[in-house]
Amino acid sequence: MAEKMDKDKALVVFQDKKIRRIWYNNEWFYSIVDIVQVLTDSPTPRQYWGKVKDREFIQLELSPIWVQLKLPAEDGKLRETDCANTKNIFRLVQSMPSKKAEPFKQWLAQVGYERVQEIENPELAQDRVKEYYELKGYPKDWIDKRIRGIAIRQELTDEWKGRGVIEEKDFAILTNEISKATFGKTVLEYKEFKGLKKKNQNLRDHMTDWELILTMVGEKATTDITTAKDAKGFDECKDSANEGGQIAANTRKELEQKTGKSIVSSGNFLGITKKHVRIVRNKKQQ
């Protein structure tokens, strides 16, 4: 059974339905409401889960097998969500009659096993992301740049975390600092410029080659400047982010002067992803 993973949003997909998850205490924890919706097709999965909780745990006075963890909600904000690890999800599945129970359990065992593999061999994670983009129809050269950009981004965020930046909103502000210095636009402004939806479309998945390259330059420069200055805390990291973005901006401006063309593009990859969806649908109908 095919499994696709969105590394930026921590989503996995079962039978075309998204399930949120988070890496917590060295294992995956999955959104119970998302799983309830997958298994039951209920129009009100939260109410359904509430009834299961009441029947299976509260009335019988059993200990909860879930924890509340912050996951991105539909409005883009992080909200407390009932989550359970793989072992306890299996237990919940047993309590919910569904034709999808068996294939779901097989899928769940597979995605959990693949995460263990990725920890032991990080290259596997990159291979799976690469396959994900190939299936969506992205060009090979673009995919190579996107994968490299993910690694550089991870190096930067790890550096920030080690220097006292831990809040999601602070990561967003620092990222905007680099983007605005590099391209003259915040991430949201850039998404609007490209005609992307705010919630479910990743800006980097719609960047051109040069946009990806300059994003990498800005983030790599920020990492190196942050390290060289031994920046501490949000304010000092923000200064380094601006300086890193300025280095990328200088490259952009020089290239634009030489070519007479703007690097900042309204182009996106919505066309190829829509084409991919049509191809998949046609294959299913055959």
Secondary structure, 3 states (H helix, E strand, C coil): CCCCEECCCCEEEECCEEEEEEEECCEEEEEHHHHHHHHHCCCCHHHHHHHHHHHHHHCCCCCCCCEEEEEECCCCCEEEEEEEEHHHHHHHHHCCCCCCHHHHHHHHHHHHHHHHHHHHCHHHHHHHHHHHHHHHCCCHHHHHHHHHHHHHHHHHHHHHHCCCCCCHHHHHHHHHHHHHHHHCCCHHHHHHHCCCCCCCCCHHHHCCHHHHHHHHHHHHHHHHHHHHHCCCHHHHHHHHHHHHHHHHHHHHHHHHHHHCCCCCCCCCCHHHHHHHHHHHHHHHHC
